[in-house]
Every structure is written in structure tokens, then in C-alpha cells.
Amino acid sequence: MDKLNPIDMSLWQGRQDPEDGELALRWHDKVQPWAAGAQEAAGVVLLGFACDEGVRRNKGRVGAAAAPLAVRKLLANTAWHLSRPVYDGGDVCCEDGDLDAAHGHLAERVAAALELGHFPLVLGGGHEVAFGSWSGLNRHLGGEGRVGIINFDAHFDLRMKQKLASSGTPFFQIAEQCAAQGTPFHYACLGVAETANTQALFARAKALGVWYVLDEAMTQAGLPALLSGLDAFIADCDHLYLTIDLDVLPGAVMPGVSAPAARGVELAVIEPLIAHIRASGKLRLADLAEYNPTLDQDNRSARVAARLVHLLTR
């Protein structure tokens, strides 16, 4: 049955350096359980989406359902540099294959966190997480305001939904929802691999007005043009939702994904773009997708995912 797992605070443990006092704290010292509806100070709410049903339907390699737990374990011993509280909101699970119900439960949690002034950071799971994340923001906004979706990804994930949604359909589903409610579909996909997307997907992206940048153009030398493009995209939005499919990174950096990238985009390019998005003041929600612990090597991918969480929350 799809459900919200109890919050397990026993995961948050790690090294202690009492001789260095308050300046030696790590995430495990600071993360608190989140009680939805309580009047805590506004901060970051970590929500897990322990689901890879969409990956299975998309004929990918399953295992991403274990990612929220694995990322938390790496985060626990990460040095603390934040100035706002972080809460663990537990995991939404999809154990009976009912992805629609799991999306609904995630949307409820995201919307509840936003209502309380928190910044929800969702730990997927397959990239089907995106539809649940966006639905929560859309529910919170009531369809008001222009929402820009920025996706760092090797794939458009604009496959047409047939009978069932999958990890390849979330942004097509969002486009359909936007059309149904009469709101614009503002979608940027940065890091697209030409070899991983058919001509049909490029044609659909063009028809939907998607701004995309190929992986080969995502370089440090190209950062000024990328930042300029981001500024133009952000200027046309009131709110931003950032989603990071970890398979956008080079396979050597991110081996623990269903489809490792042959080229990918370096962290040295991704990180300043994330900082630029955060500096806009419009970022309302973020998620990470596609980390698969069963395919990881020496926790290399988990460490990168934890670093990205740190960058998104500091």
C-alpha cells in the first residue's frame, strides 16, 4: 500500500567532536523531525519519495526507491553550515504500484510544507517524482502565478503518457495539466544528450516551447551565455521549481543511476547555475531524482547527491 513511512530519526547519527564545540556540528546534530501543521521556525523540509515504479515502467534499472535512505545516511555526517533549521518529513512510498496515489501523497506533503513557509527538498526516487513535486507546488499556488521548471537532465522526459505514467512522462503530464487549467508551461531542460532523445522528443520540446541546452554546450567556457539564458527564463517566472536528474552528471562522477551519461555535465558547471537560481529569490521547491544505491560504487554517487543537497539548502 502507498503510505508515508514513520520518520526514523535513528538514521541521523555520525561523528562527534566535542572538543571543538558548536563549530563542529554536523547534520545529524541539527536535523529535527517534522510534524506537519506544527508552528516550527521556517526552514528546509526533507521529503523522501521512495519509489521507482516509474523507472520500472520506463524499462529502466530499478533500485532508486532506496535512495532517500542512502542520501540521508551520507548527509548525516556532513558538516553543518546552514543558518536555518532542517526537518526530516519522512518518506512517501509506492509499494503496490499505484503511482497516482503516491504522487497524490507527495503533493499533499509538499503543499503542506509550503503553506508553513518551508522550502521542500524532495529526495527521489525515479524522475516520476517530478509530477508529484510540481503538483504540490501547483496545489499551494492554486494555479496562480507563472511557474518556471528548470530541469538539469540528459533526457527531456516528455514521453507521451499512454495508459500509465512513468519516469519518462512527468513533464508531458505537467504540460497537460497546465493546458487543462489554462496556465503557461515554462520548461527549461539543461544538459540534454542528443543521443538519448529521439527526434520525436526534440520535436515535442519545440512544439511545447521548451528552452533546452545540449550537454556539449554546458561547459565552463559557456557559463556566461548559460547564466544570461537563465536570467531571461527566470525573468518570465514568478516561482521556480528546480529538479535535478542525477544522470545529467558524467558517468564517472555519478555511476549510481539507471542510465549513466557518456558525456554529462560537470559539477563545476552545475553548481554556479544552482547558485544563480537560488539567488533569484524565486526558488520555491527542489528535488533530486534517479540516484540508485544498488548501482553505486563506494558511495561515490551518494556523496555527490549529499553535496547537492548542501548547495540547495545553505
Buried (B, 14 or more C-beta within 10 A) or exposed (E): EBBBBEBEEEBBEBEEEEEEEEEBBBBBBEBBBBEBEEEBEEBBBBBBBBBBBBBBBBEBBBBBBBBBBBBBBBBBBBEBEBEEBBBBBBBBBBBEEBBEBBBBBBBBBBBBBBEBEBBBBBBBBBBBBBBBBBBBBBBBBEEEBBBBBBBBBBBBBBBEBEEEBBBBBBBBBBBBBBEEEEBEBBBBBBBBBEEBBEEEBBEBBEEBEBBBBBBEBBBEEBBEEBEEBBEEBBEEBBBBBBBBBBBBBBBEBBBBBBBBBEBBBBBEBBEBBBEBBBEBEBBBBBBBBBBBBEBBEEBBBBBBBBBBBBBBBE
